[in-house]
Amino acid sequence: MELRQLEYFLAVVECEGLNRAAQRLYVSQPTLSQAIQSLERELGVALFHRAARRNLVLTSAGTLLVPKARAILDGVVAARDAMSRARDLKAGSVAIGTMPEMSSDAVASWITSFRARHPDVRLDIAEVSGVGALCGEVVAGRCELGFTTLPVPTDGLDFVQLGVQRLLLVMPPESPAPAAGRLPLDALGDMPLTVCSPAQRETDRVGTALRDAGVEPRLMASMPNRHAQLTLVLGGGVHAFLPLRMAVQARRLGAVVVETDPLISVPFGIVHRRAALSPAAAEVVHECKTTLDAWYAAIDSHQAEGAGLIDAANASYDDVHRPITARGH
């Protein structure tokens, strides 16, 4: 059964005959008659009584078909309208997956401009246990986008790099800062650390970097999330490696933030299936990349003037991360 056949059927019903229906549809009467007969053969019932010198009259089967046909065609119109709204970013949703190393609050800060521009598109953000689970959600189609650090363990996914995640050492307030500005990893000694227990990949990366520098990590506390890590650090007695964005927030809360030498870092970005992204998802990727590119460019500019990484990031943070409406756009 084709939509065109149902359109022709309803036109004949509404026009009470083939001639007027053919004129309305701009088709020949034989073409319309053949289409109706084809529909009847497919359904296995007669839809009209055919009598000489009379208009076509619906059979009982034809009467039953009328509301069904109208519902189908109304549904098609509604679907086309919904797709048009989704294409124009006036409706729809994007399912986004994150992992502990790429926390949902970080992603939320990068898509603020998307929300300002497209308030009618719903964003569903869910955090999963790790990169394997995240990629599984994307492959299965339950998430259209997945924010992750490299490497990505699943074949068949495309990766859009957004930047490099840099981990800075966050120390309790009033901790002595290194005179040289940077603290060599091999100088950490038995410094007590708190880690984010779900972010095992990040913990492993920090541990490997310290061991490569000849330092055995002294893990004194395991917290359920980064905010709990930071709360513990601010209370004194332990230290944490936190991403640059959160390190800026930590410094504003009174923590002492230090670059290490070498800096612990890893590329991060978005994974998605190789099929084309929905217009909304493609726009989310674009907005995130635009936000982060602007931040990195501002950081580079401040560093070129002699600022350290944390000072440069702090000076650039508000202009990039506050809502786009507050920036006059």
N, C-alpha and C positions, 0 to 999 in steps of 0.2 A: 504494500500500500504506500502510495506517494502522497506527500502533502498537496501537490497540485491536484490530485484526484479529489481530495476532500474539499479543496477550494472550489473546484468545478461543481461538485455535488451541492454544496451550500448555496452557490450562486443560482443553480437551477431551482432549488427550494424557494429562495427568497424572491426570485424573479417569476416564479410560477410557470416556467416554461423554458424550452431550449433557446428560442429565438432571442428573447430579451436578455437571457443570461449570456449568450454568445456575444451580443453587442456590448454588454457591460465588461466582459473579459477580453474583448478585442481578439476573439478567435472565431474561426468558421463554425457554423452549426454542426457539420459532419465531425469536425475534430472534437467538439464538446460531447457529441453523442457517443463517439467511440470511447472517450475517456470514461463516461458513465458506465457504458457496457463493460469495459475492462474492470472497473471497480466491482461491478456486480459479479463478474466471473470470479474474481479473486476472493470475494466474500462468500460466494456460493448462495446468494439470495438476490431476489429482485427488489430493487429499491423504489421503483415507480410502477404504477399501473399505466399501461400505454393504451389509449383508446382513440379512435379516429375522431377528429374535429374537437378534441378536448385537450386541455393542458395536462401536463404530467401530474399525476396524483401520487402522493407517497403511499407506499405499502406500510404494513405494521413494522416491518424490519427497517424501512427507511425512516419511519418516525423515531425508532429507537436510536438510529445512528446520528440524528441531527444534534442532540446535545453533546454526544461524545465527540463528534467532529468539531463542534465549536470549541469545546474544552481543549482539544489537541491544538487547534490553530491559535487559540488564546495563549496557550502555554508556549508555543513557538514565538509569538510576539513578545511575551514576557521575557523569554530566554534571550532573544536578540537585544531587547532593551537592557537587560542586566549585563550582557557582554559589552554593549556599547558603553555603559557606565563604568565597567571595570577597565575597559580600554582607555577611557578618559580619566581614570583614577578618581572617579566620583563614587565608587562602591568597591566591594570585594574585601579580601583579607589576604594577609601574608603570614604563613606559619614559619617561625624562626626558631632554630635550635641553638643553644649555647652550651658551653661546658665550664667546669669550675675555673679553668685557666683563662677563659674568655667570658667573664661573668655577665649576667643579664643586665646589671646596672651600667656596666661599661657600654654595652650595645645600645641601651636606652639613651645614653648621653650622645651617641653618634647619630642617632636617627631623630633627634629633636627637630631638625630642619624639615625632615620628611613629614612629621606629624603636623608642623605648622603649615606646610604647603598642601597637604592632602588629608584633611581632618576626617573625611568620610571613609577612609580605608582603615580597616581594623588590623592591628598588629597583635599576633598571638605569639608570645615569647615563652619558651619552656627551656629549663636547664636540665641536661642529662648528665650521666655519671662520668663520661669520658669520651675521648675521640672516637673509639670504636662504636659506642652506642650512638653518638651523634651522626656518624656517617651512615649507620644503619637506618636511622630515622629519615635521612635525606634520600637514601636509595629506595626505601619503601614508600616515599612520597608523603609521609606524615609531616615532614618539614620541607619547605621549598628552599630555605637557606640555612646553612650551618656555619657558625663562627667558630674557628678553630686555629690552633697553632699547627705548624708543620712538625713532623711529617704527617701526611694523611694516609692511612693504611688501606683505604678501599679504592680499587680500580674502578674506572667508569665514572668518576666524578671530575668535574672541572674545578679549578682553584683560582680565585681572584685575590691576589695579594693586596692587602690594605696597608701594611706597614710592618714594623719590627717592634715586638714587645720587649721593652727594656726594664729589667728588674733592678730597683735601687734599694740600698740598705736603709731601712727605717729604724731609728733608734729612739729610746725614750727621751722626753723633754730634758733639757739641760745636760744631755750627754756631751762629752768633749768631741768636737769635730776635728778631723785630721787637719794639721797645719797645711799640708800640701794640697788640700781640696779633695783629693781622691784617696781612698783607702785600699791598699793592695789586699787582695783576697788572702794572701798568705799571712797577713797581719791580724786576721780575725781570731786566731788562736782558739780558745775555748769559749768564745762568745755564745751565750745561750740564745737559741732561736725558737720562734714559734712558726708553725707551718699551717696551711689550710689542708685539712685531712682529705677532702674530696679531690683536691688538685694534685694528685699523685705524680702526674707528668711534670709539673712545675717543681715539686719537691725533689724528684729525681734529678732534674736539671741543675738545681742549686747544689744538691749533694755532690754531683759529678764535678761541677766547677770548683767546689771547695777542695775535694780530694785531689783534683788535678793540680791545685795550688799547694798541696801538702798539708791540708787542714782537714781533720775529721769533724764533721758537723756534730754539734751538740744540741740535739733537738729536745727542748724542755717542755713544749706544750703543743698540742694538736687541736686546732680550732675548727668548727664546722664551716666557717666562711671567712672571707677576707676582712669583713667588718669586725668580726670577733677578734681576729688577729690584731687589727689596729687598736681596738679597745684595750687589749692586753698590753700592747707596746706602750700606749699612752699612760698606762698605769705604772709602768716601770718594771725593770728587771729582765725583760726579754727584748729581742730584736726580730725583725722580719724583712724578707725580701718581697717588695710589692711593686706592681707595674707603675710606670711613670705617671699615669693619670691619677691613680690612687695615692702615689707618693706626694703629688702636689697637694691633695686634700689633707694628707697626714701632716705635711709641713704647716698648713694653715691652722691645724689644730694644736700646734706646738711641738710636734715631733722634730727630731733632727734627722735630715735626709742626706745621705752621702752616696756619691758615685763610687763604685768599686773599680779596681783595675786588675784584671779586665772586667768589662761590663758584661753581665749575664743577659743574653738577648736571644730572641728566636723570631723568625718571620711568622706573621699571622694573617688570616684573611677569611674568605667565605668559600665554602664548598657548595656546589649545586649539581643536580643531574645535568647531563649533556643536552637534554632537550631544552628548547627555548624557554626562558623565564617568562612569567607573566609580566605585564607592564608594570604592575605595582612592585613586584620583587626586583625587577631590573632597576626601578627608580630607587628602591632602598639601597641597593648596591652602590648606585651612583652617588646618593647623598652621603652615605658612610665614607666613601672614598674622598669625596669633596671636603667633608669636615676634617678628616684626618690629614689629607694633603695640605690643607690650610694651616693646621696646627704645626705640622712638621716644617712647613716653609717658614712660619713665624719663629719657631725654635731655632732653625738654622740661621735666620737673620739676627736674632739676639746673640747667638753663639759667635757669629762672625764679628760682633761688636765686643767680644771678650767675655760674655756671660757664661757661667757654667751651665750644665744641662738642666739641673733642677731650677735654677733661677730663670733660665730661658723658658722652660715649660710653664712655670708659675706666671711669668709676665704675659704669656700668650694664651693662657687657659680660658679666661673669661670671654675674650673676644670671639673665640672659636666655638666654645661649648654652650654658651647661653642661647636661648631660643632665637630663631632667625627673625622673628617679629621684633625682638629687642634690638636687633642690629640695623633696623631701618629698611629691611627688604620687604 
